[in-house]
Amino acid sequence: GVNSQIATTTGDYNGIGFALPANEARFVYDQLVAGGKVRRGYLGINLETVRGEFARVYELPEASGAIVADVREGPAVKAGIQADDIIIEFNGQKVTGSQDLINKVASTPVGQTINLTFLRDVNGKLERRTLSVAVGERPARPSELSDDTVPTTPQPPATLKKITPSDSERPRLGLTLSELTPVLAREKNLRDVRGLIVTDIDPGGLVSDTELRENMVIQRVNRTPVTTLADFERIINNLKIGDAIVLNVAYERSGRVYQTIFQFTYQ
């Protein structure tokens, strides 16, 4: 490998180093020699790693794979990959998580065709499928996407309701939600989005430890669509301590609607 850093408190080598893998260094070197720049593979999807909570909700045999949280125009969409697909193999090799898949794609020559094996939820059942995808070239990231802040709601809608399990001894999510009406959806640039919009988060609640923020829209809870407060309460009130929670969430940034997934345990 190529040494890039060492761990030291004195300026001397303390026995721990950080290095780029030899195959990664070779990949970069060969591209620089051949074309003067590094071209990395790209599929055009946003990914989340399958963790224990997701594996339990989706009844997977193990917590392994990469969830397609969001898709945009690119090679994967053209090939037929959809949001919520769970990618488990890349050219027959196991995918352990999102970073593993990103690394595999990035080190694939642009234009090469690869096979992605994935699970797709069809009417509540996971079907195993494989698609061939021609790898594209990763574009330069637009500067406006580097800002991770999400706009806040200046004045919560009158229909808001705090969601707390009826039994005070149970864990508290700490969410205030409102049904996303067509008028509110237009106001928030969330056209064609359905679900419950987050209007407030209690710092002492369970979700405060996640990246869930105000103005995000919860569309599904544990695979079940939620469009009314009653839908959400029905699911939450049936949870037991230790159960997994998976939230499918939409949010707006810079005029575009994105999708993401949150996984945590009800405890």
C-alpha positions in Angstrom: 0.0 0.0 0.0 0.9 3.7 0.0 1.4 5.2 3.5 -0.7 8.3 4.0 -0.6 8.9 7.8 0.8 7.6 11.0 -0.5 7.7 14.6 1.9 9.7 16.8 2.0 11.9 19.8 5.8 12.6 19.7 6.5 12.9 16.0 8.0 9.3 16.0 6.3 6.3 14.5 4.1 4.6 17.2 3.3 1.4 15.3 -0.1 2.4 13.8 -0.2 3.6 10.2 -2.8 4.4 7.6 -2.3 3.4 4.0 -4.2 3.2 0.7 -4.6 -0.4 -0.4 -2.1 -1.4 -3.1 -4.9 -2.2 -5.6 -6.4 1.3 -5.1 -3.1 3.0 -5.6 -2.5 0.9 -8.7 -6.0 1.8 -10.1 -5.3 5.5 -9.6 -1.7 5.3 -11.1 -2.9 3.4 -14.2 -5.6 6.0 -14.9 -3.3 8.9 -14.4 -0.8 7.4 -16.8 -3.4 6.5 -19.4 -5.5 9.7 -19.4 -4.1 12.2 -16.9 -7.1 12.0 -14.6 -8.9 9.5 -12.4 -12.3 8.4 -13.7 -14.4 6.6 -11.1 -17.4 4.4 -11.6 -20.9 5.7 -10.8 -24.5 4.4 -10.7 -26.5 7.4 -9.7 -28.0 6.1 -6.5 -27.9 7.1 -2.8 -27.3 4.2 -0.4 -27.9 3.2 3.2 -26.3 0.2 4.9 -28.5 -2.7 6.0 -28.3 -2.7 9.8 -29.9 -5.0 12.3 -33.1 -3.0 12.5 -33.7 -3.1 8.8 -32.8 -6.8 8.6 -35.4 -7.6 11.2 -38.2 -5.5 9.7 -37.6 -6.9 6.2 -36.9 -10.4 7.6 -33.5 -10.7 6.0 -31.2 -13.6 7.0 -28.4 -11.2 8.1 -27.6 -7.5 8.4 -25.8 -7.2 5.1 -26.3 -5.3 1.9 -26.9 -1.8 0.6 -30.4 -0.2 0.4 -31.2 2.1 -2.5 -32.5 5.0 -0.5 -32.9 7.4 -3.5 -32.3 7.3 -7.3 -31.6 10.0 -9.8 -30.9 10.0 -13.6 -28.0 7.7 -14.2 -27.0 4.2 -15.2 -28.9 2.4 -12.4 -32.2 3.9 -13.2 -31.8 3.2 -16.9 -31.1 -0.4 -16.1 -34.2 -0.7 -13.9 -32.9 -0.3 -10.3 -35.5 1.4 -8.1 -35.6 3.1 -4.7 -35.9 0.5 -1.8 -34.1 -2.2 -3.7 -31.7 -4.0 -1.4 -28.4 -4.8 -3.3 -26.8 -7.9 -2.0 -24.3 -8.9 -4.7 -22.0 -7.1 -7.1 -20.8 -9.4 -10.0 -21.5 -12.4 -7.7 -19.6 -10.9 -4.8 -21.4 -10.3 -1.5 -22.1 -6.6 -0.7 -21.6 -6.0 3.0 -22.9 -2.4 3.1 -23.1 0.9 1.3 -19.4 1.8 1.5 -18.5 -1.7 0.2 -20.7 -1.2 -2.9 -19.5 2.4 -3.4 -15.9 1.1 -3.4 -16.7 -1.7 -5.8 -18.4 0.6 -8.2 -15.8 3.4 -8.0 -13.0 1.0 -8.9 -14.9 -0.4 -11.9 -13.8 1.0 -15.3 -16.3 3.5 -16.8 -18.4 1.8 -19.4 -18.0 -1.8 -18.1 -21.1 -3.8 -17.5 -21.7 -5.3 -14.1 -24.4 -7.5 -12.6 -26.3 -6.3 -9.5 -28.3 -8.9 -7.6 -30.9 -7.3 -5.3 -34.1 -8.0 -3.3 -37.2 -6.1 -4.3 -40.4 -5.8 -2.1 -43.3 -6.9 -4.3 -46.6 -6.9 -2.5 -44.9 -7.6 0.9 -42.6 -10.4 -0.4 -39.0 -10.0 -1.3 -38.1 -11.2 -4.8 -34.4 -11.9 -5.7 -33.5 -10.3 -9.1 -30.4 -9.5 -11.1 -29.9 -6.7 -13.6 -26.9 -5.7 -15.8 -25.8 -2.1 -15.5 -23.3 -0.2 -17.6 -21.2 1.8 -15.1 -21.1 5.5 -15.8 -18.5 8.2 -14.8 -18.9 9.9 -11.4 -19.7 13.6 -12.0 -18.2 16.5 -10.0 -20.5 17.1 -7.0 -22.5 20.4 -7.3 -21.5 22.8 -4.5 -25.1 23.3 -3.3 -25.3 19.7 -2.3 -22.5 20.0 0.2 -24.8 21.9 2.6 -26.4 19.4 4.9 -28.8 21.8 6.7 -32.5 21.3 6.2 -34.8 24.4 6.4 -36.9 24.6 9.5 -40.6 25.4 9.8 -41.2 29.0 11.0 -44.8 28.4 12.1 -46.1 24.8 12.7 -49.5 24.1 11.1 -52.6 24.1 13.2 -53.2 20.4 12.6 -50.1 19.3 14.4 -50.2 16.6 17.0 -47.5 15.2 19.3 -47.0 11.5 18.9 -46.4 9.8 22.2 -47.4 6.2 23.1 -50.5 6.1 25.3 -48.6 4.3 28.1 -46.4 6.9 29.9 -44.0 4.1 30.9 -43.1 3.4 27.3 -40.3 5.0 25.4 -41.1 8.4 23.9 -40.3 9.1 20.2 -40.5 12.9 20.8 -42.1 13.7 17.4 -44.6 16.3 16.5 -46.3 15.5 13.2 -48.8 17.0 10.9 -50.7 15.4 8.0 -49.2 16.7 4.7 -52.1 18.3 2.9 -51.8 19.3 -0.8 -51.6 23.0 0.3 -48.8 22.3 2.7 -47.0 20.1 0.2 -47.0 23.0 -2.3 -45.8 25.4 0.3 -42.9 23.1 1.2 -42.0 22.2 -2.4 -43.0 18.6 -1.7 -45.4 18.1 -4.6 -46.4 14.5 -5.2 -45.1 13.5 -1.7 -47.5 11.9 0.7 -47.1 11.2 4.4 -46.6 13.0 7.8 -44.4 16.1 8.0 -42.2 16.6 11.1 -42.9 20.0 12.7 -41.0 19.6 15.9 -38.5 17.2 17.6 -38.1 16.9 21.3 -34.4 16.8 22.3 -35.3 14.1 24.9 -37.0 11.7 22.5 -35.7 8.6 20.7 -35.5 10.3 17.3 -33.3 13.1 18.6 -30.4 10.7 18.3 -31.0 10.3 14.6 -30.7 12.7 11.7 -34.4 13.2 11.4 -35.2 16.9 11.2 -38.1 19.3 10.9 -39.8 19.5 7.5 -38.9 15.9 6.7 -41.8 13.7 5.7 -42.3 10.2 7.1 -43.8 8.1 4.3 -43.6 4.6 5.7 -43.1 3.0 9.1 -41.8 -0.6 9.1 -42.9 -1.1 5.4 -46.4 0.3 6.0 -47.4 3.6 4.3 -48.6 6.4 6.7 -50.7 9.3 5.5 -52.7 10.0 8.6 -51.8 10.5 12.3 -54.0 7.5 13.1 -51.9 5.3 10.8 -48.8 6.4 12.6 -50.2 6.0 16.1 -51.6 2.5 15.3 -48.1 1.2 14.3 -46.2 2.9 17.2 -48.7 1.8 19.8 -48.2 -1.8 18.7 -44.5 -1.7 19.2 -42.8 -3.5 22.1 -39.5 -2.4 23.7 -36.7 -3.8 21.7 -38.6 -3.8 18.4 -36.9 -2.4 15.3 -38.1 0.8 13.6 -37.5 1.7 10.0 -38.7 5.0 8.6 -38.8 5.9 4.9 -38.5 9.6 4.7 -38.6 12.3 2.0 -37.2 15.8 2.3 -36.6 18.9 0.1 -33.3 20.5 -0.6 -32.5 23.1 -3.2 -35.8 22.5 -5.0 -35.3 18.7 -5.3 -37.0 16.0 -3.3 -34.7 13.3 -1.8 -35.4 10.0 -0.1 -33.6 8.5 2.9 -34.0 5.8 5.5 -33.7 5.8 9.3 -33.1 2.7 11.3 -33.3 2.5 15.1 -34.5 0.4 18.1 -37.6 1.2 20.2 -35.9 1.3 23.6 
